[in-house]
Every structure is written in structure tokens, then in C-alpha cells.
Amino acid sequence: GAVTYRLIANSISIVYERAPLVAPLPGANNPLLIDLGQFKVSLSIEGLVTDNDTDRTDGGIAIADKDDLEVAVRDWWNNTIQITVSGDIYTVRISRCAFELRATEETRWKYTLAAIGYASTIS
């Protein structure tokens, strides 16, 4: 079944980009540009997670620790997932996830999660 986690985030970046098809033409200075009005959404989420085995919840939803997030990213890698930010739902695929151990806080990991997709529901 579906796994739901709450992530503690320090920053969230949401970027909308147009996604035209671009094809170079032989001998032409300008490429052929076909704009079908499509766009993509890129999300970047950064925050801190505890090392492991915290089993913390908020409103019945598990708060991900590093081990939870690492396993989830591997499970989600080839699947489309939904990320909810302030009530807005984004249907995305994970494109990158990085972990950095902070020397000053040995039990905390900085994570950066990047995803690309589209906005499913914007309130």
C-alpha cells in the first residue's frame, strides 16, 4: 500500500517552467520551436531529519527520519508520487535526493529532495 510521511522542511522551492519542443534545423540559425502550452513543475525540498528509529508521528502521520526517507526514495524512484504543500498537490517523480551529515549535529542529517512533474490541484 501507499506510504505517507510528513517531512520537516526548512525550505521549499516551487518552479514552473514552459516545456516547448526544440528541434534544430539544418543550416538555420534559429531552431524550430513548437510550444504546445505545456509546463512542468520542479520542487526542491530541504530540511533536517533525525538519524533513525524515531517513530514520531504528527496527527497519525509518521514523521520521516533519515532511514525512512532513504527507503521511501528507493521505493518511489520509478513511481509517480504526490507531494502536498500547503494544500496544493503536485504529482511528481523524484529526480534527486541527497543527504549530508552535519558535523555540528551528529544525529541530524540535512536532506535535499528534488522532483519534477505537474501541479495536480492548486487551491
Disulfide bonds with the S-S distance in Angstrom:
none
